[in-house]
Amino acid sequence: MAIDYNLQIDTKKTPKEIFDLILQMDNFQKNEKKNSFFADGLVGSVGYEEEHSQILTQQDFGFIPKVYVWLSPYRGEMEDAGMQNMMKAVMTVLQHDSGDAVVLMNGEYIILTRIDGKLTLTSENFGEKDKWWNPKEDVPFSDYELKELGYAGQ
């Protein structure tokens, strides 16, 4: 079963600008045929957020996302690399844009939020025992708080 992640962000940047920002990272490449990108263990794309998702995000988090970054890490032996590259992509976008943002797993489980400049990471995924994400390494540019975030819509 595939697990997808979506970064939704209220930004003045276009999807192309965010796409180009991600492609500047080491080992990230453009997939010419699908207008998407890939890196070790990861595929993704960038686009304008649809109205339905904008409404739900506004209801749940209080902001209207303009752009999404879809990220799908591989399962199996490339999973570790995919999850690490996914977090690099997310943090690169957040580092270069100050807009409100949320990352959801499979459209419902909250991985992180940044609302009014305050970054909150879910303690379940960014705790000391997590094998993929270490806040001290993955979030070097920002203060953050660890908190149990749960599910969107609750």
Secondary structure in CASP SS format (residue, H / E / C, confidence):
PFRMAT SS
TARGET T0000
AUTHOR 0000-0000-0000
METHOD secondary structure of the structure
MODEL  1
M C 1.00
A C 1.00
I C 1.00
D C 1.00
Y E 1.00
N E 1.00
L E 1.00
Q E 1.00
I E 1.00
D C 1.00
T C 1.00
K C 1.00
K C 1.00
T C 1.00
P H 1.00
K H 1.00
E H 1.00
I H 1.00
F H 1.00
D H 1.00
L H 1.00
I H 1.00
L H 1.00
Q C 1.00
M C 1.00
D C 1.00
N C 1.00
F C 1.00
Q E 1.00
K E 1.00
N E 1.00
E C 1.00
K C 1.00
K C 1.00
N C 1.00
S E 1.00
F E 1.00
F E 1.00
A E 1.00
D C 1.00
G C 1.00
L E 1.00
V E 1.00
G E 1.00
S E 1.00
V E 1.00
G E 1.00
Y E 1.00
E C 1.00
E C 1.00
E H 1.00
H H 1.00
S H 1.00
Q H 1.00
I H 1.00
L H 1.00
T H 1.00
Q H 1.00
Q H 1.00
D H 1.00
F H 1.00
G C 1.00
F C 1.00
I C 1.00
P C 1.00
K C 1.00
V E 1.00
Y E 1.00
V E 1.00
W E 1.00
L E 1.00
S E 1.00
P E 1.00
Y C 1.00
R C 1.00
G H 1.00
E H 1.00
M H 1.00
E H 1.00
D H 1.00
A H 1.00
G H 1.00
M H 1.00
Q H 1.00
N H 1.00
M H 1.00
M H 1.00
K H 1.00
A H 1.00
V H 1.00
M H 1.00
T H 1.00
V H 1.00
L H 1.00
Q H 1.00
H C 1.00
D C 1.00
S C 1.00
G C 1.00
D C 1.00
A E 1.00
V E 1.00
V E 1.00
L E 1.00
M E 1.00
N C 1.00
G C 1.00
E C 1.00
Y E 1.00
I E 1.00
I E 1.00
L E 1.00
T E 1.00
R E 1.00
I E 1.00
D C 1.00
G C 1.00
K E 1.00
L E 1.00
T E 1.00
L E 1.00
T E 1.00
S H 1.00
E H 1.00
N H 1.00
F H 1.00
G C 1.00
E C 1.00
K C 1.00
D C 1.00
K C 1.00
W C 1.00
W C 1.00
N C 1.00
P H 1.00
K H 1.00
E H 1.00
D H 1.00
V C 1.00
P C 1.00
F C 1.00
S C 1.00
D C 1.00
Y E 1.00
E E 1.00
L E 1.00
K E 1.00
E C 1.00
L C 1.00
G C 1.00
Y E 1.00
A C 1.00
G C 1.00
Q C 1.00
END
